[in-house]
Amino acid sequence: MSIDAEITVFNRFFSVCVTCFSAVFLTGCAVSGGQMAQTTASNGIAQAGQGSSHTETTQTVIENRMQITSADHIRRSTGVKVAMLLPVSARNKASVMARALKQAGELALFDFDNPNITLVVKDTKGTADGARAAAQDALNSGAQIILGPLYAKSVTAVAAVAKPKNIPVIAFSSDGRVASEDVYLQSFLPGDDVERIVAYAIGQGKRRFAALIPQTTYGQIVENKFRAAVEKHGGQIVVLEHSPLNPNGMMKPMERIAAFASSKEEAVPQVDAIFLPFGRNVMPTLSPLLPYFEIDTKVVKVLGTGRWDYAAIGREKSLVNGWYPAPDPKGWRRFNQKYVTTYGKASPRIASLSYDAVSLAVALSNNPSNQRFSRQELTRSSGFAGVDGLFRLRKDGTLDRALAVLEVKKLGSHVIDQAATVFGIPAQY
């Protein structure tokens, strides 16, 4: 299974308060409840414009503006053209995600009062060849920055077209191998949350670690990040085992870990924490092995990654009071409520990436044309504030994201250590 398939395709749904969300970028974009997104039905062009009646919902405003032909719209537009490349006509879940990403981008245009942005959605058809053609079409239309595509092979194809023209790409793939200079990944990259939880745990006195690592591509990435983080922050890996994802295969490696972590026969555990970087498909099977092998989770702290960030995590009794890194959930809840209000259904988790990418483009659109989407501006050290908190694009194309630490509770996780609000100032660990 590819990294894209492992990481980017996941949904999370929340019960939320009725609150409108506006991601406020550090560049100081003004937010107006009166503007609208303007969309053409023929090829998905959206443009920020002036407002309508307060009694209209966002969805009504968007639907009522689907009147201008694409050719006329392009001729008449004097704004900054931003292309979004999505698998609109692809099969299966890809087209569903494409629609959500497009709609989230339109919400961003609605939220930011900036008439200089024209969002042009191009169909990649879910293939590398389609992505290459869509990128060329976008450049021919005058796009100054490309948002998307979604999958790694398509990102590589788009980069081959965009780089020679010095057009930056902000893609939604979570395969870090396709990131490079001027090809940025606006996504949750596997393993980038590991240092946050290791550093926090060590700061709380948990210095001796056990770890069970999945035998997957994701597991390989996480193991490298885990080893580096423990060494960097002065901890020690006492025992590290690898495990397949099937229940029978987990027994022996967990038993070997239990020799260092259990409290049976009044033995003192030789580790302070056990790292279990598995997700919702595995944790219900894996977590009962902790009490089975007499690992006292009141003594040995259980740690996870962002894959623990799902609603039912607290049903696993042995994981209650465990820690994991993730964005502060408040921002996502607000965004999802706005999405539900506008489109009538919950948003797939990936949609926030599109909202933040469009908002970033809006934030930089008023810069002088020769600096607007320059490498220096895109990788500014102060970063940007989005749905999932503060983030910044690194020069190598990967993403640096400020994360909170959450503690698992029976009725849902809650933040125990806030995410940083300013880069350059360490988070509270």
Secondary structure, DSSP 8 states (H G I E B T S, - for coil): --HHHHHT---------S-------TT---B-TT-EEEEETTTTEEEEE----TTS-HHHHHHHTTTS-HHHHHHH--SEEEEEEE-TT-STHHHHHHHHHHHHHHHHHHHB--TTEEEEEEE-TTSHHHHHHHHHHHHHTT-SEEE--SSHHHHHHHHHHHGGGT--EEE----GGG-BTTEEE-S--TTTTHHHHHHHHHHTT--EEEEEEESSHHHHHHHHHHHHHHHHTT-EEEEEEEE-SSHHHHHHHHHHHHHHH--GGG---S-SEEE----TTTHHHHTTHHHHTT--TTTSEEE--GGG-SGGGGGSGGGTT-EEEE--HHHHHHHHHHHHHHHSS---TTHHHHHHHHHHHHHHTTS-TTTTT-HHHHT-TT-EEETTEEEEE-TTS-EEE--EEEE--TT--EEEE---SSTTS----
